[in-house]
């Protein structure tokens, strides 16, 4: 920063500059800043990618495996314990598993920058590094084919596959197949070396396989799914599989083609399926039966087909024509049922392929062997082992993947809306059909809204662009599917009141909703913005933020930042004795909500707002790199930030200002930082930190305050989309939201030994903070502060107003969470 005569500094933020003011007692540190001794350790991932066809598997050790953003997640079926394969550099779009060798293969899309799409071969036993990478290289010209055969890398160029849309691995892991999204929709066959398939420990380095054994065009359209024949264990040199080519309508259904590869003659033979006299349909998936050459195929017309080779023998309708079948699995060890199929209406059908019963007297029907539906059930109507892990009533998930564990009588289902559930099928003697656990539930739209409850430790809320508000238990590390609010407009920002019994939500079309918590009853919807855009729509909200109490009567304010360049202040006052319009019984008494002031002066959208600890001032950050300040009581704009240079702030969440000069990397533009959040209490080393969400798909950790350009930091990857928001709770647990990757990721601050090893460290004593580190009121001279319990998360004091009502949500949600002080 460049100094000025009035004590201000000209600082750079994303290649733009504005004036900021350091605290009056600030002294510039001397010497080089040491590397960070604290990092972010991923504790849990919320969400599973249901758009990955065949992306759900049961591992040999009894865990399940699925895709979430850049990660391949392995999770215990009964406890929220996760491990991760983090070897991808972009969104994971395909996943397959070899049970016999305990090997997994996962494909990704093109990463940012250099390099192309590839598939990684790795083991769930030691997922720290990939055993091999499967890439597609070709010689630069025909003259160099001979040199390429000698593995001369100087004459090979990588083919841009754009995305590995499907992967497969044979039963004995001798052969792997990857399918690309290039113009030829290339299908690359790799014969895997023994040192890859027989690996027993983490390799020192990853082997790159660059030349496929065989390459063919997969067809005119994208290969969306690859299904392996699991019955080739006795013939390790043979790899039979089926591929589904999309039909171009965007429905996920398409043409089915069967393939057969033999390592002896290295020939790949394909045969397109034919329906004969049976109704022709699009195909979503299939399952190979133990009988040689037999398979069951799911149709988009609700029919289940029996194929012999590539020809359809018979079919039967399992669901209505408007309810396509999503996935099917064979039941090999059951004497009553042959198969299990899931529909797009949330139903599961158990059936058998058998001779049809004779028709009723007086009716004619051609007899034959067909699939017969013997029993069906809806997962949302099953009794739950935990009554608070029930799916919302009336839910009809569109199931896209299923896995059956017959020996343990378990069924895993993954839906298109990213819901992963564990069901006890009740097929064994003494078993009971019930919903055991909702393992994952994700949001379908882009998630921007994120907030922690201030009094119930571990309770987190998030909202998405589809208008769904979900809740998460970060202490128990599980979603709360029974507590879901479905709105009629997108959620762009949310915030809890200091007492936790009000939830403000910024919507589109100029609306702000105020919900009572935990009932989620809407008692106020107000259109604060009356300015229309060029298309005739009202502007949406960018940020909402509650202040603390202004006086002993409980008056406080809500600041609403809008895309119309204004900030709207609403005054909330409690203590009224009679019911009035726009009042509620929250906050331990009736509250009236009235407009207070409209704050103007921004020439662009204000993206973030903050109240000072005493609620006397409100500050905004805007898209054009302006920091503006107003007095709350009068709405008067202050023309210098020096007024608040020594002010205390509850938790710093602004992306512009003196404490966050150092979070702006040289590569950032002004739009590349989406959010930041300061730790409410010191980390393992006694220092405060700030986490940053950026458009480079990273969560970045800095010391707080970060007052110098090029501040030391640690990047944490795992999201596959721009990170839209980050928030710390009172226990320094961080939750980050990936915009379009359908995940929330939970992190904890840990002290690092060396470069990466995380150690459990006891909480150190409090250290003396900077004036803006903690909210508080001065009670003495110098740097003595008394924390204000109304603002400091985790402060010890009297139970806050509304905490008793907030505690009631625990009974509703069934969580063993203890409310905060």
ZIJO-V797163 format. One record per run of one state. SS is the DSSP state (H for helix, E for strand, L for the rest). FROM is the first residue (numbers start at 1). TO is the last residue. If there is no record, write none. Layout:
BEGIN
ss from to
SS FROM TO
SS FROM TO
END
This chain:
BEGIN
ss from to
L 1 1
E 2 3
L 4 7
E 8 13
L 14 15
E 16 21
L 22 37
E 38 46
L 47 55
E 56 58
L 59 63
E 64 68
L 69 70
E 71 75
L 76 81
E 82 85
L 86 91
E 92 98
L 99 102
E 103 109
L 110 118
E 119 122
L 123 131
E 132 134
L 135 136
E 137 139
L 140 141
H 142 149
L 150 152
H 153 155
E 156 158
L 159 162
E 163 169
L 170 174
E 175 180
L 181 185
E 186 191
L 192 193
H 194 197
L 198 206
E 207 209
L 210 213
E 214 217
L 218 222
E 223 228
L 229 237
E 238 246
L 247 253
E 254 262
L 263 266
E 267 272
L 273 273
E 274 274
L 275 282
E 283 288
L 289 293
E 294 299
L 300 302
E 303 308
L 309 310
E 311 317
L 318 324
E 325 330
L 331 338
E 339 343
L 344 346
E 347 355
L 356 368
E 369 378
H 379 381
L 382 383
E 384 384
L 385 398
E 399 405
L 406 409
E 410 415
L 416 418
E 419 424
L 425 433
E 434 441
L 442 446
E 447 452
L 453 455
E 456 456
L 457 458
E 459 464
L 465 467
E 468 473
L 474 477
E 478 486
L 487 492
E 493 496
L 497 501
E 502 506
L 507 510
E 511 516
L 517 521
E 522 527
L 528 531
E 532 532
L 533 537
E 538 538
L 539 540
E 541 546
L 547 555
E 556 562
L 563 566
E 567 574
L 575 582
E 583 584
L 585 590
E 591 599
L 600 605
E 606 612
L 613 616
E 617 622
L 623 626
E 627 631
L 632 636
E 637 638
L 639 640
H 641 644
L 645 648
E 649 649
L 650 657
H 658 663
L 664 672
E 673 678
L 679 687
E 688 694
L 695 698
E 699 704
L 705 712
E 713 716
L 717 722
E 723 728
L 729 732
E 733 738
L 739 743
E 744 753
L 754 756
E 757 759
L 760 775
E 776 778
L 779 784
E 785 787
L 788 802
H 803 813
L 814 818
E 819 819
L 820 821
END
